[in-house]
Amino acid sequence: MGSRLMHLAISVSVLNELPGVDRNRFLLGSLLPDAAFDGNGRSHWKIYLSDGQKRTYDLRGFRALFPEQIKSDPLYLGYYLHLVQDLMFRRFVYYTHRWDPYPTGNVERLHRDYALLNPYIIGKYRLECLTEAPRLTEPEPLTRVCAYDLPALLRELQADFINRPEGEFFFFQPGMADDYISLSVPACLSGLDALQTGGGFVDEIALAWS
């Protein structure tokens, strides 16, 4: 999926449309799915469709399980919009740019591109690192789905801001990052409108992948 800093850049842009929202709690939610002790896709609400051939992220299921929290708690709203962003990423990378993750080493090379992109994204989108994450209190409903490692998330995020790797891009370059971010911000804003009006949600079935 998109890197932590891509998610952060999108979420900071969305925050401009959410005056008065707890910034740290929203941004934590927007990063939290990638901070789980989870090897089976639960943190991203990954499901197979009824035909068993395609997968998607269960946006409807998330809304159904957390109907009040998603409207009142920025943590849950940020988390939900992360899933929207990941759907946009899959469409952008796998369909628009025909990314092939299967050749040996390609996933690692993609993650290397993310590291090379970090200084560019920080500068262009004027990002600041979270220095302290709000605690997930027990029983936080999200922790019933899976567990999250917040200290590791903060360490990895801080490393994103500090490290300055060198090298050539393999696949995912600055222009692609800008295109993905510019695609995802309107999708998230549309998702916000849908939560308020009760209709026009991002269609995770139409964006399913095989």
C-alpha positions as CSV (number, residue, x, y, z in Angstrom):
1,M,0.0,0.0,0.0
2,G,1.0,3.6,0.1
3,S,3.8,4.7,2.5
4,R,3.2,6.2,5.9
5,L,4.2,9.6,4.6
6,M,1.8,9.4,1.7
7,H,-1.0,8.6,4.1
8,L,0.1,11.4,6.3
9,A,0.2,13.9,3.4
10,I,-3.3,12.9,2.3
11,S,-4.7,13.1,5.9
12,V,-3.1,16.5,6.6
13,S,-4.8,17.8,3.5
14,V,-8.2,16.3,4.6
15,L,-7.7,17.9,8.0
16,N,-8.0,21.3,6.4
17,E,-11.7,20.5,5.8
18,L,-12.2,19.4,9.4
19,P,-11.8,22.4,11.7
20,G,-11.8,21.6,15.4
21,V,-11.0,18.0,15.0
22,D,-8.4,16.4,17.3
23,R,-5.4,16.5,15.0
24,N,-3.2,13.9,16.7
25,R,-6.0,11.4,17.1
26,F,-7.1,11.8,13.5
27,L,-3.6,11.4,12.2
28,L,-3.0,8.4,14.4
29,G,-6.1,6.7,13.0
30,S,-4.9,7.5,9.5
31,L,-1.7,5.5,10.2
32,L,-3.0,2.8,12.6
33,P,-3.9,0.1,10.1
34,D,-0.2,-0.2,9.2
35,A,0.8,-0.6,12.9
36,A,-1.0,-3.9,13.7
37,F,0.3,-7.2,15.0
38,D,-1.5,-8.8,12.1
39,G,-0.6,-11.2,9.4
40,N,-4.0,-12.0,7.9
41,G,-5.4,-8.6,6.8
42,R,-7.7,-8.0,9.7
43,S,-6.3,-4.5,10.3
44,H,-7.2,-3.5,6.7
45,W,-10.6,-5.3,6.8
46,K,-9.6,-7.4,3.9
47,I,-12.3,-9.8,2.7
48,Y,-13.0,-12.1,-0.2
49,L,-16.2,-11.4,-2.2
50,S,-18.8,-14.0,-2.5
51,D,-17.3,-15.5,-5.6
52,G,-14.1,-16.2,-3.7
53,Q,-12.0,-14.7,-6.6
54,K,-11.7,-11.1,-5.7
55,R,-10.7,-9.2,-2.5
56,T,-11.4,-5.8,-1.2
57,Y,-11.4,-3.7,2.0
58,D,-14.7,-4.0,3.9
59,L,-15.7,-0.3,4.2
60,R,-19.3,-1.3,4.8
61,G,-18.3,-3.7,7.5
62,F,-16.3,-1.0,9.2
63,R,-19.1,1.5,9.1
64,A,-21.5,-1.1,10.4
65,L,-19.4,-2.1,13.3
66,F,-18.4,1.4,14.4
67,P,-21.4,3.6,13.4
68,E,-21.1,6.0,16.3
69,Q,-17.4,6.1,16.6
70,I,-16.8,6.9,12.9
71,K,-19.0,10.0,13.4
72,S,-17.7,11.2,16.7
73,D,-14.1,9.9,17.2
74,P,-11.4,11.2,14.8
75,L,-9.4,8.0,15.4
76,Y,-12.0,5.9,13.7
77,L,-12.6,8.5,11.0
78,G,-8.9,8.6,10.2
79,Y,-8.7,4.8,10.2
80,Y,-11.7,4.5,7.8
81,L,-10.1,7.0,5.4
82,H,-6.9,5.0,5.4
83,L,-8.9,2.1,4.0
84,V,-10.3,4.5,1.3
85,Q,-6.8,5.6,0.5
86,D,-5.6,2.0,0.1
87,L,-8.4,1.2,-2.3
88,M,-7.3,4.2,-4.4
89,F,-3.7,3.1,-4.2
90,R,-4.5,-0.4,-5.5
91,R,-6.4,1.0,-8.4
92,F,-3.7,3.6,-9.1
93,V,-0.7,1.2,-8.9
94,Y,-2.0,-2.1,-10.1
95,Y,-4.4,-0.9,-12.8
96,T,-3.2,2.5,-13.9
97,H,0.5,1.8,-13.7
98,R,0.4,-2.0,-14.2
99,W,2.6,-2.7,-11.2
100,D,3.8,-6.4,-10.9
101,P,4.7,-7.4,-7.4
102,Y,5.5,-11.0,-8.2
103,P,9.1,-10.9,-9.6
104,T,11.6,-11.6,-6.8
105,G,12.6,-8.4,-5.0
106,N,10.0,-6.1,-6.5
107,V,8.2,-5.5,-3.3
108,E,11.5,-4.6,-1.5
109,R,12.4,-2.3,-4.4
110,L,9.0,-0.6,-4.1
111,H,9.6,0.0,-0.4
112,R,13.0,1.4,-1.2
113,D,11.3,3.9,-3.5
114,Y,9.1,4.9,-0.5
115,A,12.3,5.6,1.5
116,L,13.7,7.7,-1.3
117,L,10.5,9.6,-1.6
118,N,10.2,10.6,2.0
119,P,12.3,13.8,1.9
120,Y,10.4,15.0,-1.2
121,I,7.0,14.3,0.4
122,I,8.0,16.0,3.7
123,G,9.1,19.1,1.9
124,K,6.4,19.4,-0.6
125,Y,3.5,18.8,1.8
126,R,5.1,20.4,4.8
127,L,4.8,17.5,7.0
128,E,5.6,17.3,10.7
129,C,6.3,14.1,12.6
130,L,3.9,13.0,15.3
131,T,6.1,13.0,18.5
132,E,3.5,11.5,20.8
133,A,0.5,9.3,19.9
134,P,-2.7,9.3,21.9
135,R,-3.1,6.1,23.9
136,L,-5.5,3.4,22.9
137,T,-7.5,2.9,26.1
138,E,-9.0,-0.4,27.0
139,P,-11.4,-1.6,26.0
140,E,-10.9,0.4,22.8
141,P,-13.3,-1.2,20.3
142,L,-10.7,-1.3,17.5
143,T,-8.4,-3.4,19.7
144,R,-11.1,-6.2,19.6
145,V,-10.3,-6.6,15.9
146,C,-6.5,-6.8,16.3
147,A,-3.7,-5.4,18.4
148,Y,-1.5,-2.4,17.5
149,D,2.1,-1.5,18.3
150,L,2.1,2.2,18.8
151,P,5.7,2.6,20.0
152,A,6.9,0.8,16.8
153,L,4.7,3.0,14.7
154,L,6.2,6.2,16.2
155,R,9.8,4.8,15.9
156,E,9.2,4.0,12.2
157,L,7.5,7.3,11.5
158,Q,10.4,9.2,13.2
159,A,12.9,7.2,11.1
160,D,10.9,8.3,7.9
161,F,11.7,11.9,8.9
162,I,15.3,11.4,9.8
163,N,16.7,9.0,7.2
164,R,18.0,10.3,3.9
165,P,18.8,7.3,1.7
166,E,20.4,7.8,-1.7
167,G,19.9,6.0,-4.9
168,E,17.8,5.8,-8.1
169,F,14.1,5.2,-8.1
170,F,13.0,1.8,-9.4
171,F,9.3,2.4,-10.0
172,F,7.4,4.8,-7.7
173,Q,8.7,8.3,-8.4
174,P,7.8,11.8,-7.1
175,G,5.3,12.5,-9.9
176,M,3.5,9.3,-9.1
177,A,3.3,10.2,-5.5
178,D,1.8,13.5,-6.3
179,D,-0.7,11.9,-8.7
180,Y,-1.7,9.4,-6.0
181,I,-2.1,12.0,-3.3
182,S,-4.2,14.3,-5.6
183,L,-6.4,11.3,-6.5
184,S,-6.9,10.3,-2.9
185,V,-7.7,13.6,-1.2
186,P,-11.0,14.1,-3.2
187,A,-11.9,10.4,-2.6
188,C,-11.5,11.0,1.2
189,L,-13.5,14.2,1.0
190,S,-16.2,12.4,-0.9
191,G,-16.2,9.8,1.8
192,L,-16.6,12.5,4.4
193,D,-19.6,13.8,2.6
194,A,-21.1,10.3,2.3
195,L,-20.8,9.8,6.0
196,Q,-22.8,13.0,6.6
197,T,-25.5,12.4,4.0
198,G,-25.7,8.6,4.2
199,G,-25.1,8.0,0.5
200,G,-22.5,8.1,-2.2
201,F,-19.9,6.0,-0.4
202,V,-16.8,4.7,-2.1
203,D,-17.7,1.4,-3.8
204,E,-15.3,-1.2,-2.5
205,I,-17.0,-3.8,-4.6
206,A,-16.2,-1.9,-7.8
207,L,-12.6,-1.4,-6.7
208,A,-12.1,-5.1,-5.7
209,W,-9.0,-6.9,-7.1
210,S,-8.2,-10.5,-8.1
